[in-house]
Amino acid sequence: MVTIEDVARHAGVATSTVSYALSGKRSISEQTRQRVERAVEELGYRPHAGARALASARTNTLGLMLPLRPGVDVRVVMEFVTGIVTRARAFDHDVLLVTQAEDAALERLAHGRMVDALILMDVEAADSRLARAAALGSPTILIGLPDDPQGLQCVDFDFAAAARLAVRHLSDLGHTSIGLIGPPPSVVERGTTFAERLLAGFHGGAERLGLTAHVELTPPTHAGALAAVEALRRLDETPTALIVHNEAALPSVVDSLQMHGVRIPADVSLVAICPADVAQSQSQPITFIDIPAESIGAVAVEMAMARLDRPDAPVETRLLRPTLSEGSSTAPRLTP
């Protein structure tokens, strides 16, 4: 393994000069700095994480707390993680993933000098992690929008606006009765913030437009999707349009409609709120509102790095606005 002493010998300088060149704590001549950098590159030297932390007060690691709770769609979650990891590498940072949600995990990350900043995912409306994270004082970014962020920075998709956009699109097509095949009951019951905001946007949008609105909270299973479609079909006023925000159930919803001889969009229009790749993997081009999971993850990293550089900067919340992409699954309502 290449050591800092090897670099010093190769560059013909003192070990302390190599340390100064790498940490930037003292000024050295440009010529000397370039000699050190060439030696580092030629030898493939990588500073030890602990030594780097002592020299620069940074570990070049971000902590990502991602509790794997019931109802979590791992495939979608990994898109957020991909965005976080990819953007972190652009800042020369690694990502340490923690799947626990206990205070002890926060303590280990922050007080153990293991990470420079924290990113918390799967944030609940009254999340027990937030007060502890705020008290620790480490830069912390929430992917989610809790009732009380405790002074922490937040980034998320604007789920309420997405639901309103979907409702408006279907209303403009003449649909007056709309069903929502929503997230799993377990996700709603534990107060996950995206689900609460989505439901509020759906009900509020429908009420403002004078539409009839129905919600079926749907387990992320084939049986759950079939049951949700059946429940909506049994209503006195069967919805002529559906909004689906349940990535795991979406293919089964489409299959169930086809099984009942319901044509999309001739008999029922359908809008999905999901990542683009989920919508584009369906058997027909789906009208969808993209959840830009990778972009949200990337923004969380950028906010964390900005906080490291400017600890006293104002706290902010960023909500990424929704956009709708039209496919062949929505059409004007056909009146009898």
Secondary structure, DSSP 8 states (H G I E B T S, - for coil): ---HHHHHHHHTS-HHHHHHHHH-SS---HHHHHHHHHHHHHHT----HHHHHHHHS--SEEEEE----TT--HHHHHHHHHHHHHHHHHTT-EEEEE---SHHHHHHHHHTT--SEEEE-S-BTT-THHHHHHHH-S-EEEES--S--TT-EEEEE-HHHHHHHHHHHHHHTT--EEEEEES-HHHHHTTBHHHHHHHHHHHHHHHHHT-EEEEEE--SSHHHHHHHHHHHHTSSS--SEEEE--TTTHHHHHHHHHHTT--TTTT-EEEEEE-HHHHHTSSS--EEEE--HHHHHHHHHHHHHHHHH-TTS---EEEE---EE--SS-------
